[in-house]
Amino acid sequence: MKQILPAILLLSSLVSFAQTGGQKSFEFLNVANSARLAALGGVNASLTDRDVNFFYSNPSLVSDSLAGFASATYQFYVADVGQSTFSYAHKFKNIGTLLFGVQHLSYGTIQGYDASGTEIGTFKSGETAIVIGKSHQVSNFRIGANVKMIFSNIAGYHASAAAIDFGGVFVHPHYDWRIGLTVKNMGIVFSEYSESSESELPFDVQLGTTFKPEHMPLRFSITAYNLARKRVTYYDAASGQDEPGGLDKVLRRINFGAEILIHRNVNILAGYNYLTHQELKLENGGGGAGLSLGFSARIRSFEFIFSRSGYVAGKAGYGLTLSSNINRVLRRV
């Protein structure tokens, strides 16, 4: 049997920020798919109308105000593992704004071996999601839904699935304050990798809030995630290590993000994911695992966003997003 699958699962676990990767199939759906989201820690359910890519996180986070915006992202991970994401919001005359997206995670070229350890060639593997979303405003509330078609190719083994996301967000009428809730990746698996595999979608429930103190140039986001998973902490009693305490277990389900609003066109971004830190830190130090940084700059009709997400000492993932209002650009041509 080919020995390529363990390597793929290891890489999938790493790039999904150690969110108990490998326990479910299609874990790439949990990978931060834009530089802004990565810089804010990788999880966010409440930051509205800032980035067209956020409809992947919660379909209610993008309103008609972003109609015409298009975005392209590339995330650089370990070795030749990388992710490409494309997003676009288009306003139709009769049905309003629809959101379109393609997320593709490539695992690059990996050497395969048989049971005896003999090389049997190289394999290119990757996973792709095609997403269509819609949101609707009702007073101070907005609701939304995504429909996804998901395809996975791992060393010649194929699987496919369909899923839906539901989300809602409350937008305070007077203060810069949002509360968001999203239920993600409910669906069915159409085809399995093999006759013996039992694939499961990475179902999740996330609840978060984003707020800006009135007289401070700061915006904060706090998101609780993995709420549908009974355990996100791996503990081996035979390891001799202390079992994580109650506070540790709670913090492993919370992501922190912050924005420093230097100028209306320039922001500094930072995030901290405690689960990533605990799962990927070295024995003799954290090495920056779980800490992410970035910045966004708007120049004329274009916005550039850069992110750096720490894994272990000397290792990090980098993301670059380019966004623009296509309608405005075309009017200037």
JOQUI-V449864 format. One record per residue. N is the residue number from 0. SS is DSSP state (hx for helix, st for strand, lp for the rest). PHI is phi as a letter, one per 40 degrees, with the letter a starting at -180 (none if undefined). BURIAL is # if it has 9 or more other ideal C-beta (glycine too) atoms within 8 Angstrom, else .. Layout:
BEGIN
N/SS/PHI/BURIAL + N/SS/PHI/BURIAL
END
This chain:
BEGIN
0/lp/none/. + 1/lp/c/# + 2/lp/b/# + 3/lp/c/# + 4/hx/c/# + 5/hx/d/. + 6/hx/c/# + 7/hx/c/# + 8/hx/c/# + 9/hx/c/# + 10/hx/c/# + 11/hx/c/# + 12/hx/c/# + 13/hx/c/# + 14/hx/c/# + 15/lp/c/# + 16/lp/f/# + 17/lp/g/# + 18/lp/c/# + 19/lp/f/# + 20/lp/d/# + 21/lp/g/# + 22/lp/c/. + 23/lp/b/# + 24/lp/c/# + 25/lp/f/# + 26/hx/c/# + 27/hx/c/# + 28/hx/c/# + 29/hx/c/# + 30/lp/c/# + 31/lp/d/# + 32/lp/b/# + 33/lp/a/# + 34/hx/c/# + 35/hx/c/# + 36/hx/c/# + 37/hx/c/# + 38/hx/c/# + 39/lp/c/# + 40/lp/h/# + 41/lp/g/# + 42/lp/b/# + 43/lp/a/# + 44/lp/b/# + 45/lp/a/# + 46/lp/c/# + 47/lp/c/# + 48/lp/f/. + 49/lp/b/. + 50/lp/a/# + 51/hx/c/# + 52/hx/c/# + 53/hx/c/# + 54/hx/c/# + 55/lp/c/# + 56/lp/c/# + 57/lp/a/# + 58/lp/c/# + 59/lp/c/# + 60/lp/c/# + 61/lp/b/# + 62/lp/b/# + 63/hx/c/. + 64/hx/c/. + 65/hx/b/# + 66/lp/c/# + 67/lp/g/# + 68/st/c/# + 69/st/b/# + 70/st/a/# + 71/st/b/# + 72/st/b/# + 73/st/b/# + 74/st/b/# + 75/st/c/. + 76/lp/b/# + 77/lp/c/# + 78/lp/f/. + 79/lp/b/. + 80/lp/c/# + 81/st/a/# + 82/st/b/# + 83/st/b/# + 84/st/b/# + 85/st/b/# + 86/st/b/# + 87/st/a/# + 88/st/b/# + 89/st/b/# + 90/st/c/# + 91/st/c/. + 92/lp/c/. + 93/lp/c/. + 94/lp/b/. + 95/st/g/# + 96/st/c/# + 97/st/b/# + 98/st/b/# + 99/st/b/# + 100/st/a/# + 101/st/b/# + 102/st/b/# + 103/st/b/# + 104/st/b/# + 105/st/b/# + 106/st/c/# + 107/st/g/# + 108/st/b/. + 109/st/b/# + 110/st/c/# + 111/st/b/# + 112/st/b/# + 113/lp/c/# + 114/lp/c/. + 115/lp/c/. + 116/lp/g/. + 117/lp/c/. + 118/st/c/. + 119/st/b/. + 120/st/h/. + 121/st/b/. + 122/st/b/# + 123/st/b/# + 124/st/b/# + 125/st/a/# + 126/st/b/# + 127/st/b/# + 128/st/b/# + 129/st/b/. + 130/st/b/# + 131/st/b/# + 132/st/b/# + 133/st/a/# + 134/st/b/# + 135/st/a/. + 136/st/c/. + 137/st/b/. + 138/lp/f/. + 139/lp/c/. + 140/st/b/# + 141/st/b/# + 142/st/b/# + 143/st/a/# + 144/st/a/# + 145/st/b/# + 146/st/b/# + 147/st/b/# + 148/st/b/. + 149/st/b/# + 150/st/b/# + 151/st/b/# + 152/st/b/# + 153/st/b/# + 154/lp/f/# + 155/lp/g/. + 156/st/c/# + 157/st/b/# + 158/st/a/# + 159/st/a/# + 160/st/a/# + 161/st/b/# + 162/st/a/# + 163/st/b/# + 164/st/b/# + 165/st/b/# + 166/st/a/# + 167/st/a/# + 168/st/a/# + 169/st/b/# + 170/st/b/# + 171/lp/c/# + 172/lp/c/. + 173/lp/b/. + 174/lp/b/. + 175/lp/c/. + 176/st/a/# + 177/st/b/# + 178/st/b/# + 179/st/b/# + 180/st/b/# + 181/st/a/# + 182/st/b/# + 183/st/b/# + 184/st/g/# + 185/st/c/# + 186/st/i/# + 187/st/b/. + 188/st/c/# + 189/st/c/. + 190/st/b/. + 191/lp/c/# + 192/lp/c/# + 193/lp/a/. + 194/lp/c/. + 195/lp/c/. + 196/lp/c/# + 197/lp/b/. + 198/lp/c/# + 199/lp/b/. + 200/lp/c/# + 201/lp/c/# + 202/lp/d/# + 203/st/a/# + 204/st/b/# + 205/st/b/# + 206/st/b/# + 207/st/a/# + 208/st/b/# + 209/st/b/# + 210/st/a/# + 211/lp/b/# + 212/lp/d/. + 213/lp/d/. + 214/lp/b/. + 215/lp/b/. + 216/lp/c/. + 217/st/b/# + 218/st/b/# + 219/st/b/# + 220/st/b/# + 221/st/b/# + 222/st/b/# + 223/st/c/# + 224/lp/b/# + 225/lp/f/# + 226/lp/c/# + 227/lp/c/. + 228/lp/b/. + 229/lp/c/. + 230/lp/b/. + 231/lp/b/# + 232/lp/b/. + 233/lp/c/. + 234/lp/b/. + 235/lp/b/. + 236/hx/c/. + 237/hx/c/. + 238/hx/c/. + 239/lp/g/. + 240/lp/c/. + 241/lp/c/. + 242/lp/c/. + 243/lp/d/# + 244/lp/c/. + 245/hx/c/. + 246/hx/c/. + 247/hx/d/# + 248/hx/c/# + 249/hx/c/. + 250/hx/c/# + 251/lp/c/# + 252/lp/b/# + 253/st/b/# + 254/st/b/# + 255/st/b/# + 256/st/b/# + 257/st/a/# + 258/st/b/# + 259/st/c/# + 260/st/c/# + 261/st/c/. + 262/st/a/. + 263/lp/c/. + 264/lp/b/. + 265/st/b/# + 266/st/b/# + 267/st/b/# + 268/st/b/# + 269/st/a/# + 270/st/a/# + 271/st/a/# + 272/st/b/# + 273/hx/c/# + 274/hx/c/# + 275/hx/c/# + 276/hx/c/# + 277/hx/c/# + 278/hx/c/# + 279/hx/b/# + 280/lp/c/# + 281/st/c/# + 282/lp/c/. + 283/lp/b/. + 284/st/i/. + 285/lp/c/. + 286/lp/g/# + 287/lp/g/# + 288/lp/c/# + 289/lp/g/# + 290/st/c/# + 291/st/b/# + 292/st/b/# + 293/st/a/# + 294/st/a/# + 295/st/b/# + 296/st/a/# + 297/st/b/# + 298/st/b/. + 299/lp/f/. + 300/lp/c/. + 301/st/b/# + 302/st/b/# + 303/st/b/# + 304/st/b/# + 305/st/b/# + 306/st/b/# + 307/st/b/# + 308/st/b/# + 309/st/c/# + 310/lp/b/# + 311/lp/b/# + 312/lp/d/. + 313/lp/g/. + 314/lp/b/. + 315/st/a/# + 316/st/b/# + 317/st/b/# + 318/st/b/# + 319/st/b/# + 320/st/b/# + 321/st/b/# + 322/st/b/# + 323/st/a/# + 324/st/c/. + 325/hx/c/# + 326/hx/c/. + 327/hx/c/# + 328/hx/c/# + 329/hx/c/. + 330/hx/c/. + 331/hx/c/. + 332/lp/c/.
END
